[in-house]
Amino acid sequence: MISIDEALQTILREARPLTPERVPIEEAVGRTLAEDIIADMDLPPFDRAQMDGYAVRAEDAVPSARLRVVGEAAAGRSWPHSLGNGQAVRIMTGAPVPAGAEVVVPIEQTREVDEETIELLTALQSGSNIVPRGSETREGVRLFEAGETINANMIATLAAFGYTSVDVILRPRLTIIATGDELVPADRKPARDQIRDSNSHAIAACARIARARIERTFLVGDEMETLERRLSEESEQVEIIVLSGGVSVGRYDLTKAALRSLGAQIFFERVRLRPGKPTVFAKLNRALVFGLPGNPVSAIVTFNLFVRACARAMQRAKDPLLREERAVLAAKVRGTRGRVSLLPARLATNEDGRLIAHPLQWGGSSDFVSFARAEALIFVPEDAELEGGTCARVLLLPTALPC
């Protein structure tokens, strides 16, 4: 039985990065950049007016100064001359500031004397209400690095610097195999001794959040020949296979036996973890294979802890592991003898802005109804008991698609 850290090190070692592909930026959200993004010009590309008003020379920006209006500048239409003493140019927000002007006087700080003359009502310093050229970024600056995950907020930046498409890493192809004679599809009413297959749907949802591409999903009964055939076929076509169930030591737990029969290299088959002790990680042909426990909560926890790390590492993500924070415990939690416990919690902030972890009342690794409210996993070391009010490690559960 190995530690969580040893398991993750093994997975990241075996997760071979995939190759890049080019996609339109509209399809790039949630994907991992395979190239650095470089600014191809200064931003703003000219001195830009920050508000509507009048562009004037600094020495003219004094109270009671009367200035002659000699032109107008608007966004997309500059005034192409150089401003002289005693002159002003009517200017709109976002317009290029004319040559010779060092100040934009807000329109409400002026008075119109006649159609060609304004009077200033206040003094302003040089540079007032002007966004200087290159103040937001300079040509040649690296804006985003390869390995960053593209979110919706980054799309405007990509477009502004001419990137209508970008190089991203291919999404790993993933097959899900749920095992067990007791399983029926979720849209079927279970007969006696049967249950609906929930794991396939939960794993598929977690895989989409990890940006893996789901190729196929199978329900396989406790039949060695069928399981071996599915594993053999899929291991030649996808990068990741995820099985749920059949990983313990019972008579009908066939996952490890099938993998061994096919000549798979098994890296580990037990982890010092609760829930999720009987997790299997192996390699068969071109595919990395994860055997997850059949209990729904165990399957979700081990997917997010291990399979997600593999899928994100294959996409060359800078952050393949679950994000970790520190939170104050709202109540006492107890660990497990000889194993790290990952206990579900909801998160909140108190009046002081501190992150608080509220342990969920749940009935164990089969209680997926209570677990549905989980936002984080409280990390409880082996044999430990953490009192309420103490600070603990929490792993944040990704519960929505990247934005």
Steps between C-alpha positions, in 0.01 A plus 500: 500500500648834395442860604295754306817691411670184369192417295489849347873494421454170318201628302673824397807302394294278271269772361666578167416847366291504185569700183363846412216589269378839382146610586299822459505710816121457531567128562804548722344561843612232743783384273869511589721739306780338300664831411595826666274792413700812405375857463553612139457871582480748783168526682356752477671559164472879550440747782130448564236733643350364818178702478304747289637853511766718340863424423722798588864585561619476861587871522144590394334276764439779752177652640331768288712419194303560181593266217397481137351165392678406177385143437358174629639152571289189550566128541624379163540853367796707619569871454808490275664831591720630780330704770622858548491744793152621589336220305277207602370192321164353592573133585295189575579208732744259336616744232871559425632810676629752240868581478591788729220432750596386850166531682139397441265736684164332585212669325332578835806701603459738207253769395403570142550869426387477138508242219878533463616587854506324837605616844674268745360490854785317675873433484629159393847346502674365194381148419158539661231275350737349244593132482859504364604285207631162620386552859295177498759289320795539266571333167695178554371434852400140575134519600422132567731199527476152357341278762241754612135404474304739280199658668227724362668815633807431283314492168480880462877525551568231240282673243642845577848379409400321180456144627185372332626146556750351745706186550359286779575148620281217378242374747566142614246245382334316787286186521282418802422140598260444790508141625260285694204266440286722724516802267228612263490819291382810682185525289384152602305409815718260703365155571564323828873485582580766236606864518521775241843580360588842644879470485524525120312829502697641795833401346397644164413833664834511683682408179338787309608744771854362464462569123538135405308379194263214577512244221280217624319376811430133572311301760672165551371225726722276710626315192875464456489439124290811430710717729823382339363565151392853589831578665701358212304688233488833680866492604595530132274800435504736798749654741305435822266221611302544821331200658273518802446200725669162509822624664476336841583139589159333468418207276339725240758781513652437158680822407850407618469143375395622155787747484752235601358253250551758223859568608442849638766667711341569838667789682291494818177345624449643848542853638509615863181695445142513626285487298679331213743246645462234223593733212689336212733669250643309205616527141358283223625553146468876432253570782541589864238309697337604826296255702287703740289365787134434428361710782391828337676740738822298480480510121451877493775569755757274332413633155559859610813411690667267250332480157457876476871547572581258218268668249626850587864389486442351154377848402822650641306705752705693753254402772409132454428441870198612697532853631581509871401760759505538876173525689383516859298195601148571621488167688720213612602238243659161555743320274553132431758261635782462250333706226453864405134600507347739249173615653237699311427857606320815399689829503407844628672815621445657840471870585880526514530362148650168614418185305292257708457129420173348621530118506200331341294248689528197277472127529822396329617425149160381379316815616508694174186696589672683787823525301316690224540818710877462542720787382828382652676207664649546847844337515528307829840333556525136600381425855426871556215682669458868416306719737252763387668839470828358376642572156500212254595426140205486262497385139252689284269286289455623141125486457448704183657539158790750480389850410 
